[in-house]
Amino acid sequence: MKGSNLGESYILKGFPITERMRLEELFPRPQKLEVELGAGDGSFLIAYAKVHPELNLIGVERLLGRLRKIDRKAHRAALENIRLLRLEAAYFVQYLLPRESVRGFHIYFPDPWPKRRHWKNRLINESFTDLLRGPLVTGGVVHLRTDDEPYFTQMLEVFAKNTNFIKIATPPELLAVETDFERGFRQRGVSTRHASYQKGA
């Protein structure tokens, strides 16, 4: 995948989406991998990649326009440890990531689908916590953030039901890396919520 399929873009193209990714072909250096599901405008991904050159990062986003924006930011910052993918998050987790290959997932401000009849469309649900277990290494962590209190309550409930995860404190240095959403909320006095869960043995 490295080289001809990557070209001058960090957006991954031209590889099969019916088999596990060969991660060793994606990045110039073999390093621990973390993934952001729903990378948005890339504000977190870019900032996080800058302060963690020892990590490889994949940002997943469904909207091509957003991916292109992140791609431009990554090139301006000359970051080699970012790759981008346009795909539905649950499919990516279930079918493309190799087992026990990810050190951390970042899921920040996913669509809350606020109307009750639409809650079934939310990414974070009971079955999704099981999907995350597969690619996570033992001791790997899922980091969550949202401004939506009902959705946050659901996140806490579904992870509490999954005995494979243990609630842990979110590192302060991670919370210091904000998304554009968070900065906007903070300026307007809107509270945001966060939680982190570690995969047990």
DRENDOLUM-264710 format. One record per residue (C-alpha): residue in one letter; residue number from 1; x, y, z. Coordinates in Angstrom, 3 decimals. Example, Ala and Ser with C-alpha at 12.3 -4.5 7.8 and 13.67 -1.06 7.14 Angstrom:
2
@r=a, k=1, east=12.300, north=-4.500, up=7.800
@r=s, k=2, east=13.670, north=-1.060, up=7.140
END
This chain:
201
@r=m, k=1, east=0.000, north=0.000, up=0.000
@r=k, k=2, east=2.925, north=2.315, up=0.644
@r=g, k=3, east=4.304, north=4.059, up=-2.391
@r=s, k=4, east=2.162, north=3.620, up=-5.493
@r=n, k=5, east=-1.181, north=3.592, up=-3.696
@r=l, k=6, east=-0.289, north=6.452, up=-1.404
@r=g, k=7, east=1.331, north=8.728, up=-3.953
@r=e, k=8, east=1.373, north=12.314, up=-2.730
@r=s, k=9, east=-1.756, north=11.898, up=-0.644
@r=y, k=10, east=-2.154, north=10.551, up=2.865
@r=i, k=11, east=-5.600, north=9.268, up=1.876
@r=l, k=12, east=-5.389, north=5.513, up=1.352
@r=k, k=13, east=-6.836, north=4.228, up=-1.913
@r=g, k=14, east=-6.746, north=1.206, up=-4.154
@r=f, k=15, east=-6.566, north=-1.584, up=-1.601
@r=p, k=16, east=-9.064, north=-4.398, up=-0.942
@r=i, k=17, east=-11.705, north=-3.657, up=1.692
@r=t, k=18, east=-12.578, north=-7.325, up=2.180
@r=e, k=19, east=-9.387, north=-8.373, up=3.958
@r=r, k=20, east=-7.263, north=-7.240, up=6.886
@r=m, k=21, east=-4.917, north=-4.347, up=6.236
@r=r, k=22, east=-1.188, north=-4.990, up=6.093
@r=l, k=23, east=-0.226, north=-2.233, up=8.462
@r=e, k=24, east=3.491, north=-2.705, up=7.924
@r=e, k=25, east=3.012, north=-1.457, up=4.349
@r=l, k=26, east=1.252, north=1.771, up=5.300
@r=f, k=27, east=3.889, north=3.691, up=7.212
@r=p, k=28, east=7.599, north=4.356, up=6.714
@r=r, k=29, east=8.384, north=3.160, up=10.256
@r=p, k=30, east=6.921, north=0.298, up=12.320
@r=q, k=31, east=5.447, north=1.985, up=15.383
@r=k, k=32, east=2.543, north=1.527, up=17.774
@r=l, k=33, east=-0.792, north=2.334, up=16.155
@r=e, k=34, east=-3.664, north=4.505, up=17.337
@r=v, k=35, east=-6.873, north=5.240, up=15.441
@r=e, k=36, east=-9.311, north=8.156, up=15.417
@r=l, k=37, east=-12.808, north=7.171, up=14.333
@r=g, k=38, east=-14.621, north=10.184, up=12.928
@r=a, k=39, east=-11.641, north=12.467, up=12.385
@r=g, k=40, east=-13.777, north=15.473, up=11.419
@r=d, k=41, east=-11.641, north=18.428, up=10.413
@r=g, k=42, east=-8.504, north=16.713, up=11.716
@r=s, k=43, east=-7.810, north=19.236, up=14.479
@r=f, k=44, east=-7.150, north=16.533, up=17.069
@r=l, k=45, east=-5.400, north=14.131, up=14.687
@r=i, k=46, east=-2.916, north=16.706, up=13.407
@r=a, k=47, east=-2.098, north=18.094, up=16.856
@r=y, k=48, east=-1.749, north=14.614, up=18.337
@r=a, k=49, east=0.508, north=13.439, up=15.518
@r=k, k=50, east=2.797, north=16.428, up=16.053
@r=v, k=51, east=3.358, north=15.683, up=19.739
@r=h, k=52, east=3.590, north=11.911, up=19.221
@r=p, k=53, east=5.982, north=11.197, up=16.333
@r=e, k=54, east=6.615, north=7.799, up=17.972
@r=l, k=55, east=3.068, north=6.703, up=17.039
@r=n, k=56, east=1.447, north=5.809, up=13.730
@r=l, k=57, east=-2.084, north=7.190, up=13.368
@r=i, k=58, east=-5.017, north=6.334, up=11.126
@r=g, k=59, east=-7.889, north=8.799, up=10.823
@r=v, k=60, east=-11.201, north=7.406, up=9.577
@r=e, k=61, east=-13.855, north=9.732, up=8.174
@r=r, k=62, east=-16.807, north=9.241, up=5.826
@r=l, k=63, east=-16.767, north=12.701, up=4.207
@r=l, k=64, east=-14.195, north=13.096, up=1.452
@r=g, k=65, east=-14.077, north=16.875, up=1.785
@r=r, k=66, east=-13.003, north=16.557, up=5.414
@r=l, k=67, east=-10.337, north=13.994, up=4.534
@r=r, k=68, east=-8.912, north=16.285, up=1.879
@r=k, k=69, east=-8.736, north=19.092, up=4.422
@r=i, k=70, east=-6.836, north=16.849, up=6.867
@r=d, k=71, east=-4.581, north=15.708, up=4.027
@r=r, k=72, east=-3.598, north=19.307, up=3.280
@r=k, k=73, east=-2.921, north=20.018, up=6.969
@r=a, k=74, east=-0.759, north=16.893, up=7.297
@r=h, k=75, east=1.302, north=17.839, up=4.261
@r=r, k=76, east=1.829, north=21.386, up=5.500
@r=a, k=77, east=3.056, north=19.964, up=8.809
@r=a, k=78, east=5.245, north=17.381, up=6.992
@r=l, k=79, east=3.800, north=14.551, up=9.078
@r=e, k=80, east=4.796, north=11.040, up=8.052
@r=n, k=81, east=2.915, north=9.194, up=10.794
@r=i, k=82, east=-0.655, north=9.867, up=9.551
@r=r, k=83, east=-2.783, north=7.896, up=7.108
@r=l, k=84, east=-6.404, north=8.647, up=6.238
@r=l, k=85, east=-9.262, north=6.408, up=5.194
@r=r, k=86, east=-12.750, north=7.100, up=3.855
@r=l, k=87, east=-14.899, north=4.335, up=5.291
@r=e, k=88, east=-17.678, north=3.606, up=7.755
@r=a, k=89, east=-16.129, north=3.260, up=11.212
@r=a, k=90, east=-17.775, north=0.022, up=12.373
@r=y, k=91, east=-16.889, north=-1.768, up=9.116
@r=f, k=92, east=-13.285, north=-0.610, up=9.406
@r=v, k=93, east=-13.006, north=-1.884, up=12.980
@r=q, k=94, east=-14.681, north=-5.213, up=12.279
@r=y, k=95, east=-13.170, north=-6.187, up=8.949
@r=l, k=96, east=-10.012, north=-4.233, up=8.137
@r=l, k=97, east=-7.983, north=-3.871, up=11.316
@r=p, k=98, east=-5.847, north=-6.892, up=12.237
@r=r, k=99, east=-6.508, north=-8.434, up=15.618
@r=e, k=100, east=-4.560, north=-6.962, up=18.531
@r=s, k=101, east=-2.948, north=-4.264, up=16.382
@r=v, k=102, east=-4.246, north=-1.026, up=17.937
@r=r, k=103, east=-2.980, north=0.614, up=21.121
@r=g, k=104, east=-5.738, north=3.191, up=21.335
@r=f, k=105, east=-8.995, north=4.359, up=19.783
@r=h, k=106, east=-10.072, north=8.004, up=19.898
@r=i, k=107, east=-13.794, north=8.628, up=19.369
@r=y, k=108, east=-14.573, north=12.284, up=19.849
@r=f, k=109, east=-17.940, north=13.980, up=19.428
@r=p, k=110, east=-19.633, north=11.316, up=17.304
@r=d, k=111, east=-23.063, north=12.192, up=15.903
@r=p, k=112, east=-25.402, north=12.035, up=18.930
@r=w, k=113, east=-28.563, north=11.358, up=16.893
@r=p, k=114, east=-30.540, north=13.238, up=19.582
@r=k, k=115, east=-34.032, north=12.052, up=18.661
@r=r, k=116, east=-34.907, north=8.856, up=20.500
@r=r, k=117, east=-36.119, north=7.101, up=17.356
@r=h, k=118, east=-32.667, north=7.657, up=15.836
@r=w, k=119, east=-30.630, north=6.332, up=18.766
@r=k, k=120, east=-30.217, north=3.031, up=16.920
@r=n, k=121, east=-27.904, north=4.902, up=14.526
@r=r, k=122, east=-25.402, north=5.862, up=17.223
@r=l, k=123, east=-21.903, north=4.458, up=16.775
@r=i, k=124, east=-21.295, north=3.673, up=20.452
@r=n, k=125, east=-23.599, north=0.826, up=21.426
@r=e, k=126, east=-23.292, north=-2.530, up=23.138
@r=s, k=127, east=-22.296, north=-4.463, up=20.020
@r=f, k=128, east=-19.693, north=-1.860, up=19.059
@r=t, k=129, east=-17.828, north=-2.316, up=22.339
@r=d, k=130, east=-17.393, north=-5.967, up=21.374
@r=l, k=131, east=-16.080, north=-4.963, up=17.945
@r=l, k=132, east=-13.430, north=-2.737, up=19.553
@r=r, k=133, east=-12.067, north=-5.637, up=21.586
@r=g, k=134, east=-10.789, north=-7.503, up=18.521
@r=p, k=135, east=-8.201, north=-5.032, up=17.179
@r=l, k=136, east=-7.207, north=-3.676, up=20.599
@r=v, k=137, east=-4.059, north=-5.033, up=22.196
@r=t, k=138, east=-4.315, north=-6.162, up=25.818
@r=g, k=139, east=-4.089, north=-2.967, up=27.826
@r=g, k=140, east=-5.248, north=-0.918, up=24.842
@r=v, k=141, east=-7.551, north=2.012, up=25.552
@r=v, k=142, east=-10.701, north=3.572, up=24.109
@r=h, k=143, east=-10.991, north=7.333, up=24.688
@r=l, k=144, east=-14.406, north=8.988, up=24.378
@r=r, k=145, east=-15.591, north=12.603, up=24.326
@r=t, k=146, east=-19.006, north=14.184, up=23.745
@r=d, k=147, east=-21.043, north=17.255, up=24.594
@r=d, k=148, east=-24.313, north=15.277, up=24.551
@r=e, k=149, east=-25.287, north=14.161, up=28.062
@r=p, k=150, east=-27.812, north=11.423, up=27.075
@r=y, k=151, east=-25.306, north=9.933, up=24.636
@r=f, k=152, east=-22.581, north=10.085, up=27.287
@r=t, k=153, east=-24.854, north=8.191, up=29.665
@r=q, k=154, east=-25.332, north=5.529, up=26.997
@r=m, k=155, east=-21.572, north=5.306, up=26.436
@r=l, k=156, east=-20.987, north=4.718, up=30.141
@r=e, k=157, east=-23.745, north=2.117, up=30.314
@r=v, k=158, east=-22.615, north=-0.012, up=27.365
@r=f, k=159, east=-18.974, north=-0.046, up=28.454
@r=a, k=160, east=-19.986, north=-0.874, up=32.024
@r=k, k=161, east=-21.849, north=-3.930, up=30.711
@r=n, k=162, east=-18.771, north=-5.198, up=28.861
@r=t, k=163, east=-16.647, north=-6.976, up=31.457
@r=n, k=164, east=-13.652, north=-6.923, up=29.102
@r=f, k=165, east=-13.195, north=-3.198, up=29.727
@r=i, k=166, east=-12.105, north=-1.346, up=32.856
@r=k, k=167, east=-12.839, north=2.359, up=33.346
@r=i, k=168, east=-9.657, north=4.383, up=33.834
@r=a, k=169, east=-8.756, north=8.040, up=34.197
@r=t, k=170, east=-8.115, north=9.912, up=30.964
@r=p, k=171, east=-4.526, north=11.225, up=30.953
@r=p, k=172, east=-4.427, north=15.022, up=31.443
@r=e, k=173, east=-1.924, north=15.377, up=28.616
@r=l, k=174, east=-4.444, north=13.759, up=26.259
@r=l, k=175, east=-7.251, north=16.058, up=27.389
@r=a, k=176, east=-4.942, north=18.979, up=26.651
@r=v, k=177, east=-5.121, north=18.096, up=22.932
@r=e, k=178, east=-8.484, north=19.610, up=22.057
@r=t, k=179, east=-10.615, north=19.351, up=18.959
@r=d, k=180, east=-12.054, north=22.435, up=17.261
@r=f, k=181, east=-15.436, north=21.304, up=18.592
@r=e, k=182, east=-14.144, north=21.464, up=22.164
@r=r, k=183, east=-12.604, north=24.896, up=21.761
@r=g, k=184, east=-15.885, north=26.188, up=20.371
@r=f, k=185, east=-17.893, north=24.611, up=23.179
@r=r, k=186, east=-15.533, north=25.988, up=25.820
@r=q, k=187, east=-15.784, north=29.502, up=24.395
@r=r, k=188, east=-19.589, north=29.266, up=24.575
@r=g, k=189, east=-19.557, north=27.799, up=28.078
@r=v, k=190, east=-20.863, north=24.392, up=26.933
@r=s, k=191, east=-19.694, north=21.455, up=29.062
@r=t, k=192, east=-18.040, north=18.453, up=27.448
@r=r, k=193, east=-17.633, north=14.986, up=28.916
@r=h, k=194, east=-14.944, north=12.351, up=28.576
@r=a, k=195, east=-14.240, north=8.765, up=29.601
@r=s, k=196, east=-11.555, north=6.155, up=28.935
@r=y, k=197, east=-11.735, north=2.361, up=29.054
@r=q, k=198, east=-8.895, north=-0.141, up=29.042
@r=k, k=199, east=-9.091, north=-3.639, up=27.606
@r=g, k=200, east=-8.269, north=-6.254, up=30.227
@r=a, k=201, east=-6.401, north=-9.510, up=29.768
END
